[in-house]
């Protein structure tokens, strides 16, 4: 009987390992001792069936498990409804792709980077000429042409970026000739808003720790919870803005060192938060009065040599040359703005009145005082003095000669269009109708300007 049981187990289990035989012998001894032959055979059969099933699930070493045949796919009765999803590349079949390399199989599955739903990539910056800005810079046509060329090349990807600012300019020249207005025009045509400027006047960065206002004081110092004025402004604008350092020659040596990192690496570090703020999509503009009228006669190489020889007085170090050659060499373009001529001032006066003061007069008094005759503009220019304050004095003279007299004038408000004119009898300015002007007036342009003022007032 014992031999019959062994033959049954061999037929049922197949090859049995050594540990299996030990278990079987122990069970047989128990069956003989207990004399419960029938029950023992049932127990042995159950154990043998379990061992045989376990051997089927665990293949022997050195063998490769055979893939199971796929179940036939059945088509659903109705096609699934189309759903919005991110398109993926089609997976090639194993027959078309061939055997995968061993290195690729060991690397695991590849993951594609997708844009999160609802989040769109920012559109690329596009070039627009500076003449399309609302405030047109006059009298600096040569410098503006160089700036437009640099911006065009940068926005087409041929210069700037990739670890550098988009474009960098150092504008030299006397005060009030359009350097700061150029920065506003660039912000408007490139970034869509003339106020998209991270601006710092460098006379606030004099002496030890002067760079803290720009790049933030170290942790633990007063103001470290707010960060740097420049770095945090760039962060608020999302890394797309004009960075303007006015009167750069007055900044501390540490300010120049921080700027050199920006020119070289394309980022500025905020010392308060330990952040590196990228400026690869920013236009960096620096202005200086270090080279004034004499710079108009120099080419760019001459300007670079002249600026490196400029000397200033540092409160700690005495007389220094702030514009070191290694700093100037990293600037993209160095330009000199010319002093403004008298005819240019007359054009600036008319432009300033139409763009800044005429809308305010209409909002406050409902008067369409839209332009001025050449004689009136010439009177305003004559009050500007020798031009040592540049175009910044225009608003002050307009206030004295025009706005003060208009506040007390009794002018009809029945939709008439008025012009400023010079009254030779009184040597003052007066308001006249366009038909009374001695020179021809473009009444159609004045009518369009009046309609624009009215539409803006209604929109508010």
LINKATA-V706795 format. One record per residue. RES is the residue in three letters. OMEGA is omega in degrees with one decimal (999 if undefined). Layout:
<<RES,OMEGA> <RES,OMEGA>>
This chain:
<<UNK,-179.3> <UNK,179.1> <UNK,178.3> <UNK,178.1> <UNK,179.9> <UNK,178.8> <UNK,177.9> <UNK,-179.8> <UNK,179.7> <UNK,178.0> <UNK,-176.7> <UNK,-174.6> <UNK,-174.2> <UNK,178.6> <UNK,-176.9> <UNK,177.0> <UNK,-176.1> <UNK,-178.2> <UNK,175.8> <UNK,177.6> <UNK,179.2> <UNK,179.0> <UNK,-178.9> <UNK,179.9> <UNK,177.9> <UNK,179.3> <UNK,178.7> <UNK,177.8> <UNK,178.8> <UNK,-179.5> <UNK,-178.7> <UNK,-178.6> <UNK,-176.1> <UNK,179.0> <UNK,177.0> <UNK,-171.4> <UNK,-175.7> <UNK,179.2> <UNK,179.6> <UNK,178.8> <UNK,178.2> <UNK,179.4> <UNK,179.4> <UNK,178.8> <UNK,178.4> <UNK,179.4> <UNK,179.4> <UNK,178.2> <UNK,179.3> <UNK,178.9> <UNK,-179.4> <UNK,177.4> <UNK,178.7> <UNK,179.3> <UNK,177.0> <UNK,-177.8> <UNK,-178.5> <UNK,-179.1> <UNK,179.5> <UNK,-179.5> <UNK,178.1> <UNK,178.4> <UNK,-179.6> <UNK,179.6> <UNK,-179.9> <UNK,179.2> <UNK,177.9> <UNK,178.4> <UNK,-179.8> <UNK,176.2> <UNK,179.3> <UNK,-179.8> <UNK,177.9> <UNK,179.8> <UNK,176.1> <UNK,-178.6> <UNK,-179.7> <UNK,179.0> <UNK,179.8> <UNK,178.7> <UNK,-179.9> <UNK,178.9> <UNK,178.3> <UNK,-178.8> <UNK,177.3> <UNK,-178.9> <UNK,178.0> <UNK,179.0> <UNK,178.4> <UNK,-179.8> <UNK,178.8> <UNK,178.5> <UNK,179.6> <UNK,-179.6> <UNK,-178.6> <UNK,-175.4> <UNK,-177.6> <UNK,-178.7> <UNK,180.0> <UNK,176.8> <UNK,-177.6> <UNK,-179.4> <UNK,-179.7> <UNK,178.6> <UNK,-179.7> <UNK,-176.2> <UNK,179.6> <UNK,-176.8> <UNK,178.0> <UNK,-177.9> <UNK,178.2> <UNK,179.4> <UNK,-179.2> <UNK,175.5> <UNK,-179.0> <UNK,179.6> <UNK,179.0> <UNK,-179.2> <UNK,-177.6> <UNK,176.3> <UNK,-179.5> <UNK,179.2> <UNK,178.9> <UNK,177.0> <UNK,-177.9> <UNK,-179.1> <UNK,170.4> <UNK,179.3> <UNK,-179.0> <UNK,178.7> <UNK,179.1> <UNK,177.8> <UNK,-178.7> <UNK,176.2> <UNK,-176.7> <UNK,177.3> <UNK,-178.4> <UNK,176.4> <UNK,-177.8> <UNK,-173.5> <UNK,-178.5> <UNK,178.6> <UNK,179.8> <UNK,177.8> <UNK,177.5> <UNK,179.3> <UNK,179.2> <UNK,178.1> <UNK,178.8> <UNK,178.9> <UNK,-180.0> <UNK,179.9> <UNK,-179.1> <UNK,-177.5> <UNK,173.5> <UNK,175.4> <UNK,-178.0> <UNK,175.7> <UNK,176.7> <UNK,-179.9> <UNK,178.6> <UNK,-179.5> <UNK,177.0> <UNK,170.9> <UNK,-180.0> <UNK,176.9> <UNK,-179.6> <UNK,-179.0> <UNK,169.9> <UNK,-177.1> <UNK,-178.9> <UNK,176.7> <UNK,-178.5> <UNK,-177.4> <UNK,172.8> <UNK,-179.2> <UNK,173.8> <UNK,-177.6> <UNK,179.8> <UNK,177.2> <UNK,175.8> <UNK,177.8> <UNK,178.9> <UNK,178.6> <UNK,178.2> <UNK,178.6> <UNK,-178.4> <UNK,-174.5> <UNK,-178.0> <UNK,-175.0> <UNK,173.5> <UNK,-178.0> <UNK,-179.3> <UNK,179.4> <UNK,-179.5> <UNK,-175.8> <UNK,169.3> <UNK,-167.0> <UNK,176.2> <UNK,172.0> <UNK,-170.3> <UNK,173.4> <UNK,172.6> <UNK,-176.3> <UNK,-177.9> <UNK,174.0> <UNK,-176.8> <UNK,-177.2> <UNK,-178.9> <UNK,-178.7> <UNK,-177.1> <UNK,179.7> <UNK,-179.2> <UNK,-170.4> <UNK,175.9> <UNK,175.7> <UNK,177.1> <UNK,-179.6> <UNK,-178.9> <UNK,178.0> <UNK,178.9> <UNK,179.8> <UNK,-178.4> <UNK,177.7> <UNK,-178.8> <UNK,-179.8> <UNK,-177.9> <UNK,-179.5> <UNK,-179.5> <UNK,-174.4> <UNK,-179.0> <UNK,175.0> <UNK,176.8> <UNK,179.7> <UNK,178.6> <UNK,179.6> <UNK,177.9> <UNK,178.8> <UNK,178.6> <UNK,-179.1> <UNK,170.6> <UNK,175.4> <UNK,-174.2> <UNK,172.6> <UNK,-179.6> <UNK,177.5> <UNK,-173.2> <UNK,-176.3> <UNK,-179.4> <UNK,-177.8> <UNK,-179.6> <UNK,179.3> <UNK,179.2> <UNK,175.6> <UNK,176.8> <UNK,178.9> <UNK,178.1> <UNK,177.1> <UNK,179.4> <UNK,175.6> <UNK,177.8> <UNK,179.0> <UNK,-174.0> <UNK,-170.8> <UNK,179.9> <UNK,175.7> <UNK,174.6> <UNK,-176.9> <UNK,174.3> <UNK,-174.9> <UNK,-178.0> <UNK,-175.4> <UNK,-178.9> <UNK,-178.1> <UNK,170.5> <UNK,-176.3> <UNK,-179.2> <UNK,175.8> <UNK,-177.6> <UNK,177.0> <UNK,179.7> <UNK,171.3> <UNK,-177.7> <UNK,-179.4> <UNK,176.0> <UNK,178.2> <UNK,-179.7> <UNK,173.0> <UNK,-176.7> <UNK,175.6> <UNK,-173.4> <UNK,-175.0> <UNK,-175.6> <UNK,-178.9> <UNK,-178.3> <UNK,-177.6> <UNK,-176.4> <UNK,171.2> <UNK,-173.7> <UNK,177.6> <UNK,177.5> <UNK,177.7> <UNK,180.0> <UNK,178.0> <UNK,-178.2> <UNK,-177.6> <UNK,178.2> <UNK,178.9> <UNK,-179.9> <UNK,-179.4> <UNK,175.1> <UNK,-177.7> <UNK,176.7> <UNK,-178.9> <UNK,-178.1> <UNK,-170.0> <UNK,-178.1> <UNK,-178.3> <UNK,-178.9> <UNK,171.3> <UNK,-171.8> <UNK,-177.1> <UNK,179.9> <UNK,-178.2> <UNK,-179.1> <UNK,176.4> <UNK,-178.8> <UNK,-179.2> <UNK,-179.6> <UNK,-179.9> <UNK,-177.4> <UNK,-179.1> <UNK,176.5> <UNK,-173.6> <UNK,176.4> <UNK,174.8> <UNK,-176.2> <UNK,169.9> <UNK,-174.7> <UNK,176.8> <UNK,-175.0> <UNK,179.3> <UNK,178.3> <UNK,177.7> <UNK,179.0> <UNK,177.7> <UNK,178.6> <UNK,179.7> <UNK,-179.9> <UNK,-179.5> <UNK,-179.3> <UNK,179.2> <UNK,-176.0> <UNK,-173.4> <UNK,-173.0> <UNK,-170.3> <UNK,-179.9> <UNK,176.2> <UNK,-179.6> <UNK,177.9> <UNK,179.7> <UNK,178.6> <UNK,-175.3> <UNK,-173.0> <UNK,-177.3> <UNK,-177.7> <UNK,174.5> <UNK,174.6> <UNK,-161.7> <UNK,-173.3> <UNK,179.1> <UNK,177.7> <UNK,176.3> <UNK,179.5> <UNK,178.3> <UNK,178.1> <UNK,179.5> <UNK,177.3> <UNK,179.3> <UNK,179.8> <UNK,-179.0> <UNK,179.1> <UNK,-179.4> <UNK,-179.5> <UNK,-176.6> <UNK,177.9> <UNK,-179.0> <UNK,177.2> <UNK,177.2> <UNK,-176.8> <UNK,179.8> <UNK,179.8> <UNK,-176.2> <UNK,-178.1> <UNK,-180.0> <UNK,-179.9> <UNK,177.0> <UNK,178.3> <UNK,-177.5> <UNK,-171.7> <UNK,-172.0> <UNK,-172.1> <UNK,-179.4> <UNK,178.4> <UNK,-178.6> <UNK,-178.4> <UNK,-178.1> <UNK,-176.2> <UNK,176.3> <UNK,-174.4> <UNK,177.1> <UNK,-177.8> <UNK,-176.2> <UNK,176.3> <UNK,178.7> <UNK,174.4> <UNK,-175.8> <UNK,175.7> <UNK,170.0> <UNK,178.2> <UNK,-179.9> <UNK,178.1> <UNK,-176.4> <UNK,-178.6> <UNK,-177.9> <UNK,-177.0> <UNK,177.4> <UNK,176.6> <UNK,178.5> <UNK,177.4> <UNK,178.7> <UNK,174.0> <UNK,179.4> <UNK,-179.2> <UNK,-178.3> <UNK,-179.2> <UNK,-179.8> <UNK,177.3> <UNK,179.2> <UNK,-176.4> <UNK,177.3> <UNK,-176.3> <UNK,179.6> <UNK,178.4> <UNK,177.6> <UNK,179.0> <UNK,178.0> <UNK,178.6> <UNK,178.0> <UNK,178.4> <UNK,179.1> <UNK,178.4> <UNK,-179.8> <UNK,179.6> <UNK,179.2> <UNK,179.7> <UNK,178.2> <UNK,-179.5> <UNK,180.0> <UNK,999>>
